[in-house]
């Protein structure tokens, strides 16, 4: 697998499904997770030779049954007018998005009526999607006038502030937590959506062993019962992904 981030080590776990070995090819540096002995890491692929062998940049040559590209994605909006098109890589705070939602540029294109949702490199995923949708609905209903009806220069300054914060923090997960909480404040959401503690625990479990980090329960911010129950069957040997198995904790 040619890996980028999260999906790369998932490909390495195909051993669970019967693969005898897996090799993860990294573009910058090897991942620090503890992996099975049958998972190797190599630098980038240089080429596929005439015999179908994979040649890595370190000179290693090996034949594989399949190559999976886990290299992330780039957004593309061919249906949008050029002056309203968001152009960026997969980053935690895309440019030209006021409060991460409303498209804004120096020319005032779109007059603030173009909204983009889900454009970030994701950590909080559906929690953030929900808050973005809440913000978009509140804006279109005229409930965010104090936030939205501000001069263009102020919106551009706010975007620049968040971009600099993302760069200075050098912690994408923590940055996205802060941005999520800012959206909560905008719309008046008082739920405790700060799960940085759970994320740190999850990270530590993944670095300890990729095969076992799913065998743990995490504490909920909303459920007073505490941690989620630990699965009765270890993930590495559990092939039942039905709803019944999840609900009944088989």
Buried (B, 14 or more C-beta within 10 A) or exposed (E): BBBBEEBBBEBBBBBBEEBEBBBBBBEEEBBEBBBBEEBBBBBEBBEEEEEEEBBBEEEBEEEBEEEBEBBBEEBEEEEBEEEBBBEBEBEBBBBBBBBBBBBBBEEEBBEBEBBBBBBBBBBBEEBBBBBBBBBBEBBEEEBBEEBBEEEBEEBBEBBEEBBEBBEEBEEBBBBBBBBBBBBBEBBEBEEEBBBBEBBEBBEEBBEEBBBBBBBBEBEEEEEEEEEEEEBEEEBBEBEEEEEEBEEEEE
